Amino acid sequence: MKKILANLSNVAAGVVIATALISCGKEQPKNTTSTTTSTTVKSEAIVYVNSDSLLNNYEYFKDVKNVFLDKSKKAQSDLTAKGTAFQKEVAQYQQNAANLSADQRASTEERLARKQQELAAYNQNAGNALANEEAVENEKLYNKVSEFLKGYAKTKGYKMVLTYSKSNPTVLFADESLDVTKEVLVGLNDAYKKDKK
């Protein structure tokens, strides 16, 4: 489950990076004092989002994380129960093996080998099912954050939205006045509350 949560965190960080170049379609004023044509860029045209704070406070991500924790615990519990039952069968066979005929031992060992394979397949299938669900949720998370940031940047006139994370610092320094994380979170959480209704 830690891997799933780390992947979700990485995807969310990637979402913000992927939406970094957002064009608002506005023409910048021309510099009239120069003979060459150039554009001026306002410092506010570039902002950043703290992806750590975004994930820790985005209600949608919290809900998804809790669902995955529950599913992971259930899958682990089921696997543990099946493994314990299998171990008891093996122990019982080992205790009674001396009293069984060669044919009985062979058929019991075949049955136990099949059960062991079934248990391994169950474990792999449960892991694959969680991974597939994770991919679907990652796509939903990506779409929600990406769509919100596109609209947000256009409304605010931002040309670029960067991401910052202590665990994966791509921005080494940014003035805190450029941090729009709280505002983005309010918007994302408001939109999520409307979706939940």
Rosetta blueprint (number, residue, H / E / L):
1 M L
2 K H
3 K H
4 I H
5 L H
6 A H
7 N H
8 L H
9 S H
10 N H
11 V H
12 A H
13 A H
14 G H
15 V H
16 V H
17 I H
18 A H
19 T L
20 A L
21 L E
22 I L
23 S L
24 C L
25 G L
26 K L
27 E L
28 Q L
29 P L
30 K E
31 N L
32 T L
33 T L
34 S L
35 T L
36 T L
37 T L
38 S L
39 T E
40 T L
41 V L
42 K L
43 S H
44 E H
45 A H
46 I E
47 V E
48 Y E
49 V E
50 N E
51 S H
52 D H
53 S H
54 L H
55 L H
56 N H
57 N H
58 Y L
59 E H
60 Y H
61 F H
62 K H
63 D H
64 V H
65 K H
66 N H
67 V H
68 F H
69 L H
70 D H
71 K H
72 S H
73 K H
74 K H
75 A H
76 Q H
77 S H
78 D H
79 L H
80 T H
81 A H
82 K H
83 G H
84 T H
85 A H
86 F H
87 Q H
88 K H
89 E H
90 V H
91 A H
92 Q H
93 Y H
94 Q H
95 Q H
96 N H
97 A H
98 A H
99 N H
100 L L
101 S L
102 A H
103 D H
104 Q H
105 R H
106 A H
107 S H
108 T H
109 E H
110 E H
111 R H
112 L H
113 A H
114 R H
115 K H
116 Q H
117 Q H
118 E H
119 L H
120 A H
121 A H
122 Y H
123 N H
124 Q H
125 N H
126 A H
127 G H
128 N H
129 A H
130 L H
131 A H
132 N H
133 E H
134 E H
135 A H
136 V H
137 E H
138 N H
139 E H
140 K H
141 L H
142 Y H
143 N H
144 K H
145 V H
146 S H
147 E H
148 F H
149 L H
150 K H
151 G H
152 Y H
153 A H
154 K H
155 T H
156 K H
157 G L
158 Y L
159 K L
160 M E
161 V E
162 L E
163 T E
164 Y E
165 S L
166 K L
167 S L
168 N L
169 P L
170 T L
171 V L
172 L L
173 F L
174 A L
175 D L
176 E H
177 S H
178 L H
179 D E
180 V L
181 T H
182 K H
183 E H
184 V H
185 L H
186 V H
187 G H
188 L H
189 N H
190 D H
191 A H
192 Y H
193 K H
194 K H
195 D H
196 K H
197 K L
